[in-house]
Amino acid sequence: MTSAINTATLQQLGLLQTPPPAASSNSAQLGQSAFLTLMTTQLQNQDPLQPMDNSQFLSQMAQFGTVSGIQGLQTSLTQLSNTLSSSQALQASSLVGRTALVPQNTGLLSTGGVLQGAVTMPAGATGGTVKIYDMSGQLVRSMSLDTPVGGFANFQWNGIEDNGSQAPAGQYQVQTAANIGGTSTALQTLIAAPVDSVILGSSGSGLTLNLGGIGPVALSDVQQIM
């Protein structure tokens, strides 16, 4: 006569395997506490005739250690990134009120002020020119470039046109060129503009300087602070 064996007895003998508890739908990650609970349950309910071997157990522990280490590293890197961003923003805020030299072909002539900029003169250049146009494309002033100082050939325009009249305040286009071997070669013009404010970008996009008469320019594009 066969006697019935209840479920509790089978569980005590380890002959009845119980599936591990389902992961909570409220969490997308397996934390340390949940992992240890899962491992303990797995050991308690393993088949005594086919127990988990040491290599398999150590492999699972190593996998968890790797995941845990990566999560810790990600947290540390995020904290470091936030710290560096805050430090960079604090340093950049000290630029407000100073003048930045940035690649630009348009500059602002303010009332009673000057439009100033610079170029990097290439090796072998024997001179250069600056030509200033109004926004309709009309040439209003042509000047020679100054002798380079510290790698830059600086220029400034006080608003006096070639015909001697005073140009109105506003935006003007600037073209620069160098004389290299008897050929006029266009150069990248750098325009000087005041730093009005600093904008801290989101998602690690970096810092942006808001320049008077130009608008937002990435800090990485600034060639010189004057």
C-alpha positions as protocol buffer text, in pm:
chain_id: "A"
residue {
  index: 1
  type: MET
  ca { x: 0 y: 0 z: 0 }
}
residue {
  index: 2
  type: THR
  ca { x: 141 y: 330 z: -104 }
}
residue {
  index: 3
  type: SER
  ca { x: 113 y: 613 z: 143 }
}
residue {
  index: 4
  type: ALA
  ca { x: 82 y: 972 z: 41 }
}
residue {
  index: 5
  type: ILE
  ca { x: 374 y: 1204 z: 123 }
}
residue {
  index: 6
  type: ASN
  ca { x: 273 y: 1555 z: 194 }
}
residue {
  index: 7
  type: THR
  ca { x: 432 y: 1862 z: 35 }
}
residue {
  index: 8
  type: ALA
  ca { x: 594 y: 1980 z: 358 }
}
residue {
  index: 9
  type: THR
  ca { x: 789 y: 1655 z: 391 }
}
residue {
  index: 10
  type: LEU
  ca { x: 916 y: 1678 z: 34 }
}
residue {
  index: 11
  type: GLN
  ca { x: 1025 y: 2037 z: 93 }
}
residue {
  index: 12
  type: GLN
  ca { x: 1214 y: 1937 z: 412 }
}
residue {
  index: 13
  type: LEU
  ca { x: 1396 y: 1663 z: 221 }
}
residue {
  index: 14
  type: GLY
  ca { x: 1481 y: 1905 z: -55 }
}
residue {
  index: 15
  type: LEU
  ca { x: 1303 y: 1690 z: -312 }
}
residue {
  index: 16
  type: LEU
  ca { x: 1049 y: 1953 z: -407 }
}
residue {
  index: 17
  type: GLN
  ca { x: 1195 y: 2250 z: -588 }
}
residue {
  index: 18
  type: THR
  ca { x: 1017 y: 2579 z: -544 }
}
residue {
  index: 19
  type: PRO
  ca { x: 1062 y: 2846 z: -813 }
}
residue {
  index: 20
  type: PRO
  ca { x: 1241 y: 3156 z: -688 }
}
residue {
  index: 21
  type: PRO
  ca { x: 1023 y: 3455 z: -603 }
}
residue {
  index: 22
  type: ALA
  ca { x: 937 y: 3678 z: -896 }
}
residue {
  index: 23
  type: ALA
  ca { x: 1123 y: 4005 z: -924 }
}
residue {
  index: 24
  type: SER
  ca { x: 928 y: 4309 z: -822 }
}
residue {
  index: 25
  type: SER
  ca { x: 787 y: 4504 z: -1114 }
}
residue {
  index: 26
  type: ASN
  ca { x: 870 y: 4826 z: -929 }
}
residue {
  index: 27
  type: SER
  ca { x: 1244 y: 4776 z: -971 }
}
residue {
  index: 28
  type: ALA
  ca { x: 1437 y: 4720 z: -1291 }
}
residue {
  index: 29
  type: GLN
  ca { x: 1761 y: 4632 z: -1115 }
}
residue {
  index: 30
  type: LEU
  ca { x: 1861 y: 4343 z: -887 }
}
residue {
  index: 31
  type: GLY
  ca { x: 2004 y: 4487 z: -568 }
}
residue {
  index: 32
  type: GLN
  ca { x: 2248 y: 4316 z: -331 }
}
residue {
  index: 33
  type: SER
  ca { x: 1979 y: 4214 z: -80 }
}
residue {
  index: 34
  type: ALA
  ca { x: 1755 y: 4067 z: -352 }
}
residue {
  index: 35
  type: PHE
  ca { x: 2050 y: 3882 z: -505 }
}
residue {
  index: 36
  type: LEU
  ca { x: 2148 y: 3721 z: -173 }
}
residue {
  index: 37
  type: THR
  ca { x: 1786 y: 3620 z: -111 }
}
residue {
  index: 38
  type: LEU
  ca { x: 1768 y: 3464 z: -455 }
}
residue {
  index: 39
  type: MET
  ca { x: 2096 y: 3275 z: -404 }
}
residue {
  index: 40
  type: THR
  ca { x: 1988 y: 3146 z: -63 }
}
residue {
  index: 41
  type: THR
  ca { x: 1655 y: 3027 z: -201 }
}
residue {
  index: 42
  type: GLN
  ca { x: 1832 y: 2857 z: -489 }
}
residue {
  index: 43
  type: LEU
  ca { x: 2068 y: 2672 z: -252 }
}
residue {
  index: 44
  type: GLN
  ca { x: 1786 y: 2567 z: -20 }
}
residue {
  index: 45
  type: ASN
  ca { x: 1579 y: 2426 z: -306 }
}
residue {
  index: 46
  type: GLN
  ca { x: 1845 y: 2264 z: -517 }
}
residue {
  index: 47
  type: ASP
  ca { x: 1817 y: 1897 z: -610 }
}
residue {
  index: 48
  type: PRO
  ca { x: 2024 y: 1702 z: -352 }
}
residue {
  index: 49
  type: LEU
  ca { x: 2101 y: 1446 z: -622 }
}
residue {
  index: 50
  type: GLN
  ca { x: 2235 y: 1715 z: -856 }
}
residue {
  index: 51
  type: PRO
  ca { x: 2362 y: 1997 z: -636 }
}
residue {
  index: 52
  type: MET
  ca { x: 2513 y: 2312 z: -782 }
}
residue {
  index: 53
  type: ASP
  ca { x: 2886 y: 2263 z: -828 }
}
residue {
  index: 54
  type: ASN
  ca { x: 3138 y: 2508 z: -684 }
}
residue {
  index: 55
  type: SER
  ca { x: 3241 y: 2649 z: -1021 }
}
residue {
  index: 56
  type: GLN
  ca { x: 2881 y: 2741 z: -1109 }
}
residue {
  index: 57
  type: PHE
  ca { x: 2825 y: 2900 z: -769 }
}
residue {
  index: 58
  type: LEU
  ca { x: 3148 y: 3100 z: -789 }
}
residue {
  index: 59
  type: SER
  ca { x: 3060 y: 3206 z: -1145 }
}
residue {
  index: 60
  type: GLN
  ca { x: 2729 y: 3354 z: -1028 }
}
residue {
  index: 61
  type: MET
  ca { x: 2900 y: 3530 z: -738 }
}
residue {
  index: 62
  type: ALA
  ca { x: 3162 y: 3672 z: -978 }
}
residue {
  index: 63
  type: GLN
  ca { x: 2889 y: 3797 z: -1213 }
}
residue {
  index: 64
  type: PHE
  ca { x: 2715 y: 3974 z: -929 }
}
residue {
  index: 65
  type: GLY
  ca { x: 3041 y: 4124 z: -809 }
}
residue {
  index: 66
  type: THR
  ca { x: 3113 y: 4256 z: -1158 }
}
residue {
  index: 67
  type: VAL
  ca { x: 2767 y: 4413 z: -1193 }
}
residue {
  index: 68
  type: SER
  ca { x: 2790 y: 4561 z: -845 }
}
residue {
  index: 69
  type: GLY
  ca { x: 3135 y: 4704 z: -922 }
}
residue {
  index: 70
  type: ILE
  ca { x: 3016 y: 4859 z: -1249 }
}
residue {
  index: 71
  type: GLN
  ca { x: 2718 y: 5019 z: -1074 }
}
residue {
  index: 72
  type: GLY
  ca { x: 2950 y: 5163 z: -810 }
}
residue {
  index: 73
  type: LEU
  ca { x: 3185 y: 5295 z: -1080 }
}
residue {
  index: 74
  type: GLN
  ca { x: 2896 y: 5456 z: -1266 }
}
residue {
  index: 75
  type: THR
  ca { x: 2784 y: 5630 z: -948 }
}
residue {
  index: 76
  type: SER
  ca { x: 3138 y: 5756 z: -881 }
}
residue {
  index: 77
  type: LEU
  ca { x: 3178 y: 5883 z: -1238 }
}
residue {
  index: 78
  type: THR
  ca { x: 2843 y: 6061 z: -1222 }
}
residue {
  index: 79
  type: GLN
  ca { x: 2944 y: 6234 z: -899 }
}
residue {
  index: 80
  type: LEU
  ca { x: 3282 y: 6329 z: -1048 }
}
residue {
  index: 81
  type: SER
  ca { x: 3115 y: 6466 z: -1361 }
}
residue {
  index: 82
  type: ASN
  ca { x: 2876 y: 6678 z: -1154 }
}
residue {
  index: 83
  type: THR
  ca { x: 3165 y: 6810 z: -946 }
}
residue {
  index: 84
  type: LEU
  ca { x: 3371 y: 6901 z: -1253 }
}
residue {
  index: 85
  type: SER
  ca { x: 3071 y: 7069 z: -1419 }
}
residue {
  index: 86
  type: SER
  ca { x: 3005 y: 7279 z: -1109 }
}
residue {
  index: 87
  type: SER
  ca { x: 3373 y: 7376 z: -1084 }
}
residue {
  index: 88
  type: GLN
  ca { x: 3385 y: 7465 z: -1454 }
}
residue {
  index: 89
  type: ALA
  ca { x: 3069 y: 7674 z: -1425 }
}
residue {
  index: 90
  type: LEU
  ca { x: 3215 y: 7861 z: -1125 }
}
residue {
  index: 91
  type: GLN
  ca { x: 3537 y: 7936 z: -1314 }
}
residue {
  index: 92
  type: ALA
  ca { x: 3349 y: 8039 z: -1627 }
}
residue {
  index: 93
  type: SER
  ca { x: 3130 y: 8281 z: -1429 }
}
residue {
  index: 94
  type: SER
  ca { x: 3445 y: 8487 z: -1364 }
}
residue {
  index: 95
  type: LEU
  ca { x: 3458 y: 8556 z: -1740 }
}
residue {
  index: 96
  type: VAL
  ca { x: 3148 y: 8777 z: -1728 }
}
residue {
  index: 97
  type: GLY
  ca { x: 3250 y: 9131 z: -1812 }
}
residue {
  index: 98
  type: ARG
  ca { x: 3568 y: 9028 z: -1992 }
}
residue {
  index: 99
  type: THR
  ca { x: 3625 y: 9009 z: -2368 }
}
residue {
  index: 100
  type: ALA
  ca { x: 3642 y: 8685 z: -2567 }
}
residue {
  index: 101
  type: LEU
  ca { x: 3804 y: 8639 z: -2906 }
}
residue {
  index: 102
  type: VAL
  ca { x: 3602 y: 8394 z: -3116 }
}
residue {
  index: 103
  type: PRO
  ca { x: 3585 y: 8279 z: -3481 }
}
residue {
  index: 104
  type: GLN
  ca { x: 3323 y: 8505 z: -3638 }
}
residue {
  index: 105
  type: ASN
  ca { x: 3271 y: 8702 z: -3957 }
}
residue {
  index: 106
  type: THR
  ca { x: 3025 y: 8955 z: -3815 }
}
residue {
  index: 107
  type: GLY
  ca { x: 3089 y: 9208 z: -3540 }
}
residue {
  index: 108
  type: LEU
  ca { x: 2904 y: 9488 z: -3361 }
}
residue {
  index: 109
  type: LEU
  ca { x: 3004 y: 9851 z: -3386 }
}
residue {
  index: 110
  type: SER
  ca { x: 2850 y: 10015 z: -3080 }
}
residue {
  index: 111
  type: THR
  ca { x: 2772 y: 10386 z: -3053 }
}
residue {
  index: 112
  type: GLY
  ca { x: 3098 y: 10565 z: -2975 }
}
residue {
  index: 113
  type: GLY
  ca { x: 3281 y: 10231 z: -2960 }
}
residue {
  index: 114
  type: VAL
  ca { x: 3506 y: 10024 z: -3182 }
}
residue {
  index: 115
  type: LEU
  ca { x: 3481 y: 9692 z: -3364 }
}
residue {
  index: 116
  type: GLN
  ca { x: 3793 y: 9493 z: -3286 }
}
residue {
  index: 117
  type: GLY
  ca { x: 3931 y: 9153 z: -3371 }
}
residue {
  index: 118
  type: ALA
  ca { x: 4236 y: 8960 z: -3482 }
}
residue {
  index: 119
  type: VAL
  ca { x: 4370 y: 8693 z: -3715 }
}
residue {
  index: 120
  type: THR
  ca { x: 4643 y: 8434 z: -3688 }
}
residue {
  index: 121
  type: MET
  ca { x: 4896 y: 8526 z: -3955 }
}
residue {
  index: 122
  type: PRO
  ca { x: 5039 y: 8219 z: -4132 }
}
residue {
  index: 123
  type: ALA
  ca { x: 5411 y: 8166 z: -4174 }
}
residue {
  index: 124
  type: GLY
  ca { x: 5552 y: 8345 z: -4476 }
}
residue {
  index: 125
  type: ALA
  ca { x: 5284 y: 8617 z: -4484 }
}
residue {
  index: 126
  type: THR
  ca { x: 5419 y: 8959 z: -4579 }
}
residue {
  index: 127
  type: GLY
  ca { x: 5112 y: 9158 z: -4488 }
}
residue {
  index: 128
  type: GLY
  ca { x: 4736 y: 9148 z: -4477 }
}
residue {
  index: 129
  type: THR
  ca { x: 4415 y: 9341 z: -4514 }
}
residue {
  index: 130
  type: VAL
  ca { x: 4088 y: 9386 z: -4329 }
}
residue {
  index: 131
  type: LYS
  ca { x: 3778 y: 9474 z: -4527 }
}
residue {
  index: 132
  type: ILE
  ca { x: 3458 y: 9579 z: -4353 }
}
residue {
  index: 133
  type: TYR
  ca { x: 3119 y: 9565 z: -4524 }
}
residue {
  index: 134
  type: ASP
  ca { x: 2777 y: 9679 z: -4412 }
}
residue {
  index: 135
  type: MET
  ca { x: 2502 y: 9417 z: -4398 }
}
residue {
  index: 136
  type: SER
  ca { x: 2397 y: 9499 z: -4756 }
}
residue {
  index: 137
  type: GLY
  ca { x: 2744 y: 9397 z: -4878 }
}
residue {
  index: 138
  type: GLN
  ca { x: 2875 y: 9749 z: -4944 }
}
residue {
  index: 139
  type: LEU
  ca { x: 3247 y: 9797 z: -4867 }
}
residue {
  index: 140
  type: VAL
  ca { x: 3282 y: 10078 z: -4613 }
}
residue {
  index: 141
  type: ARG
  ca { x: 3639 y: 10043 z: -4489 }
}
residue {
  index: 142
  type: SER
  ca { x: 3965 y: 9878 z: -4594 }
}
residue {
  index: 143
  type: MET
  ca { x: 4262 y: 9862 z: -4353 }
}
residue {
  index: 144
  type: SER
  ca { x: 4602 y: 9698 z: -4324 }
}
residue {
  index: 145
  type: LEU
  ca { x: 4665 y: 9435 z: -4059 }
}
residue {
  index: 146
  type: ASP
  ca { x: 4893 y: 9523 z: -3770 }
}
residue {
  index: 147
  type: THR
  ca { x: 5218 y: 9340 z: -3706 }
}
residue {
  index: 148
  type: PRO
  ca { x: 5143 y: 9010 z: -3529 }
}
residue {
  index: 149
  type: VAL
  ca { x: 5181 y: 9017 z: -3150 }
}
residue {
  index: 150
  type: GLY
  ca { x: 5186 y: 8682 z: -2970 }
}
residue {
  index: 151
  type: GLY
  ca { x: 5068 y: 8501 z: -3283 }
}
residue {
  index: 152
  type: PHE
  ca { x: 4776 y: 8737 z: -3346 }
}
residue {
  index: 153
  type: ALA
  ca { x: 4758 y: 9034 z: -3582 }
}
residue {
  index: 154
  type: ASN
  ca { x: 4510 y: 9267 z: -3414 }
}
residue {
  index: 155
  type: PHE
  ca { x: 4282 y: 9525 z: -3576 }
}
residue {
  index: 156
  type: GLN
  ca { x: 4016 y: 9769 z: -3466 }
}
residue {
  index: 157
  type: TRP
  ca { x: 3774 y: 9996 z: -3646 }
}
residue {
  index: 158
  type: ASN
  ca { x: 3634 y: 10312 z: -3489 }
}
residue {
  index: 159
  type: GLY
  ca { x: 3352 y: 10344 z: -3741 }
}
residue {
  index: 160
  type: ILE
  ca { x: 3519 y: 10592 z: -3975 }
}
residue {
  index: 161
  type: GLU
  ca { x: 3449 y: 10493 z: -4336 }
}
residue {
  index: 162
  type: ASP
  ca { x: 3693 y: 10526 z: -4626 }
}
residue {
  index: 163
  type: ASN
  ca { x: 3514 y: 10846 z: -4733 }
}
residue {
  index: 164
  type: GLY
  ca { x: 3568 y: 11000 z: -4386 }
}
residue {
  index: 165
  type: SER
  ca { x: 3207 y: 10979 z: -4267 }
}
residue {
  index: 166
  type: GLN
  ca { x: 3097 y: 10811 z: -3944 }
}
residue {
  index: 167
  type: ALA
  ca { x: 2928 y: 10476 z: -3995 }
}
residue {
  index: 168
  type: PRO
  ca { x: 2611 y: 10413 z: -3793 }
}
residue {
  index: 169
  type: ALA
  ca { x: 2618 y: 10168 z: -3503 }
}
residue {
  index: 170
  type: GLY
  ca { x: 2517 y: 9815 z: -3591 }
}
residue {
  index: 171
  type: GLN
  ca { x: 2637 y: 9485 z: -3732 }
}
residue {
  index: 172
  type: TYR
  ca { x: 2913 y: 9471 z: -3993 }
}
residue {
  index: 173
  type: GLN
  ca { x: 3074 y: 9191 z: -4189 }
}
residue {
  index: 174
  type: VAL
  ca { x: 3451 y: 9149 z: -4166 }
}
residue {
  index: 175
  type: GLN
  ca { x: 3679 y: 8976 z: -4416 }
}
residue {
  index: 176
  type: THR
  ca { x: 4051 y: 8927 z: -4361 }
}
residue {
  index: 177
  type: ALA
  ca { x: 4328 y: 8808 z: -4592 }
}
residue {
  index: 178
  type: ALA
  ca { x: 4705 y: 8762 z: -4587 }
}
residue {
  index: 179
  type: ASN
  ca { x: 4957 y: 8818 z: -4867 }
}
residue {
  index: 180
  type: ILE
  ca { x: 5146 y: 8490 z: -4911 }
}
residue {
  index: 181
  type: GLY
  ca { x: 5387 y: 8466 z: -5202 }
}
residue {
  index: 182
  type: GLY
  ca { x: 5212 y: 8744 z: -5387 }
}
residue {
  index: 183
  type: THR
  ca { x: 4869 y: 8579 z: -5349 }
}
residue {
  index: 184
  type: SER
  ca { x: 4587 y: 8706 z: -5129 }
}
residue {
  index: 185
  type: THR
  ca { x: 4474 y: 8419 z: -4903 }
}
residue {
  index: 186
  type: ALA
  ca { x: 4154 y: 8442 z: -4699 }
}
residue {
  index: 187
  type: LEU
  ca { x: 4195 y: 8399 z: -4322 }
}
residue {
  index: 188
  type: GLN
  ca { x: 3964 y: 8302 z: -4039 }
}
residue {
  index: 189
  type: THR
  ca { x: 3851 y: 8623 z: -3875 }
}
residue {
  index: 190
  type: LEU
  ca { x: 3835 y: 8643 z: -3496 }
}
residue {
  index: 191
  type: ILE
  ca { x: 3598 y: 8899 z: -3346 }
}
residue {
  index: 192
  type: ALA
  ca { x: 3629 y: 9037 z: -2992 }
}
residue {
  index: 193
  type: ALA
  ca { x: 3306 y: 9063 z: -2794 }
}
residue {
  index: 194
  type: PRO
  ca { x: 3215 y: 9113 z: -2426 }
}
residue {
  index: 195
  type: VAL
  ca { x: 3096 y: 8815 z: -2222 }
}
residue {
  index: 196
  type: ASP
  ca { x: 2746 y: 8903 z: -2100 }
}
residue {
  index: 197
  type: SER
  ca { x: 2661 y: 8573 z: -1929 }
}
residue {
  index: 198
  type: VAL
  ca { x: 2752 y: 8206 z: -1897 }
}
residue {
  index: 199
  type: ILE
  ca { x: 2509 y: 7923 z: -1974 }
}
residue {
  index: 200
  type: LEU
  ca { x: 2556 y: 7579 z: -1818 }
}
residue {
  index: 201
  type: GLY
  ca { x: 2443 y: 7316 z: -2069 }
}
residue {
  index: 202
  type: SER
  ca { x: 2229 y: 7017 z: -1972 }
}
residue {
  index: 203
  type: SER
  ca { x: 2334 y: 6650 z: -2001 }
}
residue {
  index: 204
  type: GLY
  ca { x: 2702 y: 6733 z: -2006 }
}
residue {
  index: 205
  type: SER
  ca { x: 2680 y: 6946 z: -2321 }
}
residue {
  index: 206
  type: GLY
  ca { x: 2935 y: 7193 z: -2181 }
}
residue {
  index: 207
  type: LEU
  ca { x: 2943 y: 7565 z: -2119 }
}
residue {
  index: 208
  type: THR
  ca { x: 2823 y: 7839 z: -2351 }
}
residue {
  index: 209
  type: LEU
  ca { x: 2920 y: 8205 z: -2338 }
}
residue {
  index: 210
  type: ASN
  ca { x: 2661 y: 8462 z: -2435 }
}
residue {
  index: 211
  type: LEU
  ca { x: 2859 y: 8733 z: -2617 }
}
residue {
  index: 212
  type: GLY
  ca { x: 2736 y: 9085 z: -2677 }
}
residue {
  index: 213
  type: GLY
  ca { x: 2655 y: 9147 z: -3044 }
}
residue {
  index: 214
  type: ILE
  ca { x: 2722 y: 8784 z: -3134 }
}
residue {
  index: 215
  type: GLY
  ca { x: 2509 y: 8557 z: -2918 }
}
residue {
  index: 216
  type: PRO
  ca { x: 2583 y: 8213 z: -2772 }
}
residue {
  index: 217
  type: VAL
  ca { x: 2925 y: 8062 z: -2843 }
}
residue {
  index: 218
  type: ALA
  ca { x: 3064 y: 7738 z: -2702 }
}
residue {
  index: 219
  type: LEU
  ca { x: 3344 y: 7791 z: -2450 }
}
residue {
  index: 220
  type: SER
  ca { x: 3555 y: 7544 z: -2648 }
}
residue {
  index: 221
  type: ASP
  ca { x: 3545 y: 7782 z: -2949 }
}
residue {
  index: 222
  type: VAL
  ca { x: 3700 y: 8074 z: -2758 }
}
residue {
  index: 223
  type: GLN
  ca { x: 4049 y: 8146 z: -2888 }
}
residue {
  index: 224
  type: GLN
  ca { x: 4154 y: 8401 z: -2627 }
}
residue {
  index: 225
  type: ILE
  ca { x: 4022 y: 8587 z: -2324 }
}
residue {
  index: 226
  type: MET
  ca { x: 4131 y: 8951 z: -2307 }
}
